[in-house]
Amino acid sequence: MRRELTLSTAPIHEATLVAARKMSAGMGAAVYFTGVVRGTEESQTIAAIDYETFREMAEHQFHKLFDEMERRWPTIESARLVHRLGVVRVNEPSLWLEIIAPHRPEAFAAAQWLIDEMKRTVPIWKRPQP
């Protein structure tokens, strides 16, 4: 499985990421997810979220998740994930994910699983900004 992980303070440009998609002729599903900062956090109005991480540990955890995803869904051809760090304003993307697979069921299942496990295990902390 091809994998690409980007942790960056740079804005996420979805159209550029989609245009860079690589998939073989046997693949029939490209599932995308974009997580966007919403204007409330725990019932409080916010203007942004400040994301921080321990980069080496986050990268290690993401690669463990990619390994497990490849074990669970061996037909997935690639996974690309971009997570913003630093201050991300309301309505801006903080997370972008692409899963390429032969069929949609495994692509959707893998995407959902990866996001859930990322939130559970990857050390990325968020501080709401008023």
C-alpha atoms as one frame of an Amber mdcrd trajectory, in Angstrom:
protein
   0.000   0.000   0.000   1.299   3.386  -0.969   1.083   5.845   1.930   1.644
   9.538   2.267   1.518  11.525   5.497   1.853  15.298   5.747   1.832  17.217
   9.039   2.153  20.896   8.181   1.237  24.453   9.114   0.499  25.159   5.431
  -3.140  25.473   4.353  -4.740  22.389   2.821  -5.505  22.889  -0.889  -7.983
  20.132  -1.662  -8.103  20.656  -5.442  -4.314  20.377  -5.679  -4.335  17.183
  -3.616  -7.101  15.609  -5.700  -5.322  16.588  -8.923  -2.207  14.750  -7.679
  -4.147  11.488  -7.239  -2.398   8.355  -8.491  -4.339   5.172  -9.017  -3.954
   2.073 -11.148  -6.499   0.848 -13.694  -7.850  -1.770 -11.267  -9.020   0.786
  -8.728 -12.641   1.949  -8.764 -12.993   3.992  -5.561 -11.391   7.216  -4.426
 -12.861   8.246  -1.077 -12.081  11.702   0.290 -12.773  13.216   3.670 -12.149
  16.791   4.726 -12.396  17.758   8.383 -13.223  21.453   8.787 -12.942  23.570
  11.937 -16.440  24.427  13.121 -17.353  27.558  15.034 -18.094  25.866  18.359
 -16.121  23.636  20.681 -17.870  22.176  23.738 -20.765  24.652  23.303 -18.397
  27.653  23.194 -18.035  29.908  20.161 -14.501  29.861  18.795 -12.583  31.575
  15.984  -9.937  28.888  15.435  -8.205  25.823  16.819  -4.489  25.677  17.540
  -3.201  22.163  16.778   0.080  20.961  18.229   1.837  17.615  18.238   4.888
  15.684  19.231   5.817  15.136  15.575   7.987  12.012  15.899   5.393  10.188
  17.986   2.529  11.310  15.735   4.360  10.046  12.644   5.123   6.760  14.411
   1.464   6.300  15.397   0.193   7.173  11.924   2.503   4.590  10.351   1.304
   1.959  12.841  -2.259   2.799  11.785  -1.323   2.549   8.098   0.246  -0.873
   8.812  -2.941  -2.058  10.532  -5.138  -0.629   7.784  -3.096  -2.522   5.198
  -3.541  -5.724   7.215  -7.316  -5.228   7.552  -7.932  -4.083   3.962  -5.145
  -5.599   1.826  -6.737  -4.445  -1.439  -6.317  -0.741  -0.636  -3.833   0.729
  -3.078  -3.037   3.971  -1.272  -3.774   6.227   1.665  -2.871   9.910   1.814
  -3.461  11.995   4.922  -2.766  15.668   5.576  -3.197  17.190   9.046  -2.733
  20.886   9.719  -0.729  22.082  12.688  -0.789  25.533  14.231  -3.768  27.870
  14.116  -6.587  26.814  11.778  -9.503  29.242  11.475 -13.198  28.331  11.457
 -14.357  26.922   8.088 -10.792  25.995   7.082  -9.777  22.349   6.597  -7.683
  20.836   9.366  -7.664  17.273   7.983  -7.767  15.763   4.504  -7.805  12.052
   3.720  -7.821  10.006   0.523  -8.259   6.235   0.297  -7.893   4.467  -3.065
  -9.320   0.945  -3.324 -10.898  -1.381  -5.882 -14.398  -0.902  -4.430 -16.217
   1.644  -2.276 -17.093  -0.567   0.757 -13.463  -1.110   1.787 -12.521   2.489
   0.940 -15.289   3.938   3.129 -14.658   1.450   5.941 -10.915   2.115   5.959
 -11.407   5.892   5.932 -13.836   5.767   8.872 -11.580   3.413  10.811  -8.461
   5.531  10.196 -10.125   8.749  11.360 -11.556   7.105  14.478  -8.239   5.467
  15.398  -6.287   8.645  14.646  -8.417  10.594  17.097  -7.952   7.850  19.672
  -4.197   7.196  19.384  -2.282   9.977  17.609  -0.862  12.704  19.872  -2.325
  15.784  18.211  -3.761  18.223  20.713  -6.134  21.065  19.984  -6.612  24.306
  21.861  -9.725  26.290  20.912  -9.060  29.969  20.242 -11.776  32.528  21.105
